[in-house]
Amino acid sequence: MNVSMLLEMVAEGADERVALGSQDGGLSARDLLSKSRRIARVFLSKGVEQVGLVDVNSEAVPITLFACALAGVPFAPVNYRLTDGQLDSVLARLAPGLVVAGGDVIPRIGAIEGLQVLSTDGLLAAADGPDEEEELPFVGPDGVAVMLFTSGTTGEPKAALLRHRHLASYVIGTVEYLGAEPDESQLISVPPYHIAGISAILSSIYSGRRIVYLPGFDSEEWVRTVQDENVTQAMVVPTMLRRILTCMQEKQADLGSLRHLSYGGGRMPVEVIEQAIKSLPNVNFVNAYGLTETSSTVSVLTPEDHRLAIASDDPQVRRRLGSVGRPLPTIELEIRDSEGRQLATGGRGEIFVRGEQVAGEYSGGTILSRDGWFPTKDAGWLDEGGYLYLEGRLDDVIVRGAENLSPGEIEDTLASHPDVAEAAVVGLPDPEWGEVVGAAVVLKPGARVTADELKQWVRDRLRSTKSPQVIRFREEMPYNETGKLLRRVIRDEMKG
């Protein structure tokens, strides 16, 4: 299945529903399909092989996504926060192609051979043009639908390739066709170049849920938009949720329309989700874990899981609030050791996944095994109920002597101190042990706990080898625009 068929099905089955924008004056699914078809013909007339987009969220994003699907060319949203040099380096990889760019981005794009530039305003104007009779080509399920550039911290970013069959499999396997109520709407504030932004478009369209965009995340604008647009669904990363809760408290905001809030993209501190559940008692919370290479979510902590965990006195059940739930029915998941052997329940190792939605492919080739398993490079373990717990990237594991230490376990212990708002743990080079534990800590307002007291706190609850040797206090943690903690920044500062 081509992902454009998801839109075509909804345009046939629910023509009256608003698919994009405000309830009054927004685009119907048929409007969106018509605009996408016009732009698909523009792409075909220009003979491009790939189409990039460098701009903030707007209706141009889904129009370009579906136009690319209809034309049979990959859609490649690119991070507009890259430096000029990085941006040109990535865009050069799209030639011969075309890039749709915002007005403030166009002056930053250098002369790149084989790359045509179309302004976002120009694209939207062409989308309102006259219809043509020219037939669009057949695009099969094995064509590349989306190309997403990884946010690596070193070297040239890799281009992850998601084919139509991967994305369609994820949506059809997790979303009920036109299952949303007519009044439901989804607020999208994650960037268009993030897999969550892509999956939110496809899932919302297929379910019949209206899409509402924020150009970028701002906590006050997020709260205001939920209120003004009667938003019922939203997806956030942990840093966003923390800021939303603070804004709600300061503004005494009522988010009564909100029914469903999913979160992911990083470790969610347990105390933050506990506060969210208390502040938004009528909201169903979902924790979703996935990767670009898996077409989004592979495991989910459901609303019922949240309710059972928050109400339980059983510590084994209660701790599941810090998990990412259980694998989707369409996903197989294993934990393996460094030799590739599957580990028993409770064993800590690398997470491997397999399923129809799993691509595991890059522009230079695939890293799937012959039998379809994808190594996530994430460390984790499964409890006796099949709930998955993340322990960070494998590269983040601290090797002290012959012992592997999980940053996540130490971070959770530090964060459990009443004076600590956030904690981030990294490995620091040491001539005797190879690496020792370093911790960056953000304190709550007015807190006065010392580094020695925090070291003892960890020592009392874990053991001496896991207690940080170095603790540095920060005003705030460094995150990128998608909520990922920048451990390399912390590590470099602590090494300096």
N, C-alpha and C positions, 0 to 999 in steps of 0.2 A: 504493500500500500504506500502511495505517495502521501506525504503529510497534508498536501493541499486537499485531499479527499476528506479530511476531517472538517475543513471549512465548508466544502461543497455539501456534505451530508447535513450540516446544520443549516445552511442556506436553503436547502430543500425542506427540512423538517420543522424549522422554527423561524420563518422569514420575518415574523412580526417582532421578535425580540431584539433589543438593542445589544449589540455585541461589544461595542467600543465607545467609550466616552460617557457623557452625562446621560441620565435617563431621558431627559428632554433634549432632543437635537443630536443624539449620538448616532453612530453608524450601525445599521443592521448587519447581520451576517451576509446578506445578499449585497449590500452596499460595499462591504469589505471585500467580498469576492470580486465584484465588478472592478473596483479600484486595483486590486491585485492583478487581475487579468490584463488591464491596460498597461500596467507597469511591466508585466512579463513580456508583452509585445515590444515595449521600449528596449528591454534588455536584449531580446532576440535581434532586434533591428540593429543594435550596436555591435553584435557579434562577440559579446564578452563571454569569458569562460568562468569567471568568478565575480561575485559582487560583495564588496565590503560596505560597512556602515560605521561611521564615526560620529556619533552624536548622542545626546541624552535621550531619555525615554520620550516618545511621542507616538502618534498614530502611524508615523512613517516606519516604525519598527515592524509591526505585524504586516503592514502592506508589503514591505520589502521581503520579509521572510516568506510569505505565501507567493509573492511574485517570482521569487527565485525557485520555489518548489514547482510552480507551474511552467517555468521556462527551462527547468532542468539544469540550473547552475547552482553551485554551493553558495550559501549565505554565510558571510564572515563578519560578524560584529566585532569591532576592534576597540580596545580601551582608549578613550579620548584623553585619559590622564597621562599617557605616555609622553616622554620628552619628544621634541621635534625629531631628533635623530632616531629614536626608537620607533616612532610612528612611521617614518619613511621606510625604515628597515622592514617593518611588518607589511606595510602596504605594497612594497616592491614585490613581495611574494604572491600578491594577488594578480599581477600582470600575466597575460593580457586580461584585463578586467576593468571594472568600474567601481568607484567608491562613492557612496552617498554620504555627504558630510554637512555638518551644521555650518552656518555662516561664520562663526568664530573659529572654526577648525580649518576651513579652506585655505586661509593665508598661511597656515602652518605646513601645508603639504607641499613638498618640493616637486620639481619636475621629474616624474618617474616614467620612463619609457614604457609604453603599452598600457598605461593606467589613465582611464578617463575619470573625470570628476563631475558629479552632479550634485547640486545643492539640495538640501532637504526640502526647501521651499519649491525648488524646481520639480522634484519628484512628486510632491503633493499636488502641484498644479497639473502635471501630466496625468495624475491619477483621476483628475476631474474632467479629463478630455473626452472626446467622442469615442464611442465604441467602434471596433473594427470587426470585420468578418474573418480575419485570418485565423486559421486553426492553430491551436497550441499543440506542441509535440506531446507524445506519450512519454511519461517519465516513470521508469520502473522503480521497484523498492530498493534496488541495490545502488542507486545513484546517491552521491553525497548530498545530504540536505543542508548540514550545518558544519562549519569549520570554526572551532573555537581555539584561540591561542592561549596556551597555559601561562600562568603568572609566575613563571620560574624566577628565582632571585639571581641566578647566574646564567650566563650563556644566552643563546638565542632561544626564544620561546618555541615550544613544540606546538604544532597545529594538530589538535585532536579532531578526528573526522567522525561525524555521526551520520549514518546513512538513513534513508527514509524508513527502512524496516526497523531500525533500532528505536527511533523516536515514536513511530506508530505503535510498535509493540508495547512500549512503556505506557502510552496514553490509553490504548484500548484495554490493556491489562489492569489499569488502576482507576480508570474514570468511567462512570456510567454515562452513556450517550444521552444527552439532554436530561441528565439527572438533577440539574440545579432547578430550584424554584424560580419563577419569573422575576422575583425581586432581588435575587442574589447578585452580588458584585464582588469582584476581586481587585484589591489595591496592589499594584505592582510598583515597588520603589527600588528594587534591586537593579543594577545596571543591565543594559541589553546584552552586554558581552559575557554575562554570567549564565551558566546552564540553568539556574533557577529562573532567570528571566525568559529563556526560551521555553522551558517546560510549562511555565505559568501561562504563556500565550496559548499553547496547544491544549493544555488541560482545560483552561477556562472556555475556550471556543467550543471544544467537543462536548463539554458539560452543559453549554448554554448559559454560562455565567458571564455577566457583563464585566469588561475590563476597564478599570480606572487607572490612569497613569499619574505618577509623580515624576517630573524630570529627573530628580535625584532625591536622596533621602534627607529630610530635615524633620526633626521630631515634632516641631510645632505645626508644620505644614501637613505632616502625616496625621496628626490628631485632628486638625481642622478638616482635612479631606474626608476622613472617616465620618465625621459628623455631617458635613455638607452633602456628601454623596450617599449617605446611608450604606456605607460599605459593610458587607457581611463577612468577607474573607480577606485574609492578608497573610503574607509570608515575610518574616524578618530574620536577621541574623542576631546573635546574642547581644552585640554592642547596640544594635538598634533598639531591642526590647528594653534594655536598661534605660536608655534615654527617653523612650516613650513613657515608661512608668514614672520617671522623674517629671516629665512634662505634664502628665495627667495629674500628678499630685500638686504641682505648682499652679496649674490652671483650673484645678478642680473640675476636670473635663469628664463628661459623661459619654461613654462609647457604647451606648445601649444597642446600636444596630449590629455591633460586631458579634458574630456567632462562632467563628472558627479562626484560630491563629496557629499557623505552622511556623516552626523555627528550625534552623540548621545552619550549616556552613562554618561551624566552630563549636568549641566546648561551651555549653550553657551552664554557668554556675548554678548549683542547686538552689541557693538562696534567692536567685533572681527569678527562677520559674516558680518557686513557692510564693514570692511576692506577687507575681503576675496572676497566679491562680486566685490569690486572696483579693487582688484589686479588680479582677475581671471574673467574678464567680459564674457568670452565665456563658462564658466562652469555652468552647472545646479546643484544647491544646493538642498539637501533634508535633513530635520531634522527628524530623526526617533526615536520614543520612544517605548521601549519595555522592557521586563524583561526575565530573564532566564526561569521562570515558564510559560511564554506565547510563548515560541519557537521563541523569537525575537520580531519584530516590531508589535505594535498594533495601532499606529497612525503616520501620516506622514504630514509634512509641505512640499508641493510639490514645484518644481521649479517655477511654475506659481504663487504660493502663495508668494514665495520670491520676485519675480519680482513686483507683485502688491503692496506688503508691502513697498518695498524700494522706489517705485515711488510715493506713495500716500501722499497727504497732510492731509488726514483724520486721526486723531490720533487713532481712533478705528481700522482702517485697518493697520496703521503703527506699532502699538504695536504687531500685529500678528507675526512680525519677532522674537519676544521673546516667541512665543508659540511652541508647538510640533505638530501643525496641527490638522487634524481631523481623527477620527477613520477609519481604513480600512473598506471597504464594508463588509468584513466577520466578523467584530468585533462589538459587542454591548458594550457600555460604559456608565456608570452612575456615578454621584457624590452623595455620601450618607453621612448623618450626623452620629454622634456617636451612634444613636439609630437604624441605618440601614435604615433610610427613605431617599428616593430619593429627592435631592435638585433641586430647579428651577435654571434656567440660572443665572450665577453669584454667586451662592451659593458655599462656600468653604467647602470642606470635603474630604473624602477618595475616591479614584478612584477604581471602580469595573469594571471588564471586563468579557465578556463571548464570546466563539466561539470555533470552532473545534480545533484550534491550541492551545488553553489554557489548559495546563496540571494541574498546581496547585497541583502537587503531589511530595511527598518526600519519602525517604526510610521508614519512619515511618507511612506513610498514606497520605491522601489528605486533603486539607483545602478548596476544592470547596464546595459550598453549594449544596443542593440536586438538585437545578435547574441550576447548572453549573456556578454560579458566583464566580469569584476569587477576593478576597480582596488584592489589590496591596501593601498596607501599604504606598502608596504615597499620598500626599495631593495635591489637585488641584481644578480647576474650569473651567467651560465652558462659552465662551462668546455667544452672540446672533447668531453668525454664526456657532456655533458648534466647535470652535477651543479650544483646550485643553491647559491650562496653568498649569505648575508644580510649586509646592511650597515646594518641598523637601519631605523627609520622615516624616511620622507622628511623629516619635520620635524626630524629629528636631524642631517641633513647640515649641515656647517659651510661657509658661503660666505665664503671669505677673498679679498677682492678679486673677481676674476672666476673664481676656482677653487673647485670643489666638493670638499670633503675628507670622506672617509668616517671616522666615529668608530671603526668596527669595525677598520679596518686599523691605526689608531694604537693602539687598545686591545690588539690582538694583539701588536703590537711591544713595548709596555710590559710585557705579561704574560709575554713570552719572557725578560725579565731574571730571573736566578736569585733575586733578592731580592724580587720582586713576586708577591704572591698574587692580587690583583685590580686592575683598572684600569677607569675609566670616563671617557670623553672627551665634552666638551660644547663648544658654541660660546659665546664670551663677547663682548659688544659691544665694539667698538673704533672710535674716531673716524676712524682712517686707513684700516683695512682692512675695516670693516664688522663682521667677526667674526675672532677669533683662537682658537687651540686652548687649552682649559683641561682639565686632567686631575686626577681624584681617584684616589689610589693607596692600596691597603692592602698593607702590607709583610708578609712572612713573619716569624714569631717570631725575634727576634735580629738581623734585618737592619738594616744601617746605611747603605744607599745614600742619596745626597743628591738633591735635586731637580735640581741642575745635572748630575749624572752621568746621571740618567734622560733629561734633555733631550738630552744628547749621544748617548745610546744610540739614541734615535729618529732624531736627525739623521744618524748614521752609517748607519742601515739604510733610512731613507726619504729625506727631504731636509729642508732647514731650514724650509720653509713648513709642514711637518707636525709639526714639533717643538713640544711644548706651550710656550706662553709663560708659563703659570701652572700650577704643580703644588701640590696640597694633599694632605697625608697624612691618612688617616682610620683609625679603629679598625676600622670595618666599613662596607660599602656599604648604602645604603637600598634595601630591596626591599619590594614589597607582598606580600600573602599568597599570591599565585599565582606569585611568583618574578620579577616584572617589575622591572627596575631603574628607580628613580624618578629619572630624569635631571633633572627640573625641580627636585628638592630639591637636587641637587648644583649645578645652575646657579645657583639662587637664593642658595645659601650662598657660592659663589665670586664672585658679583656684589656681595654685601654687604660 
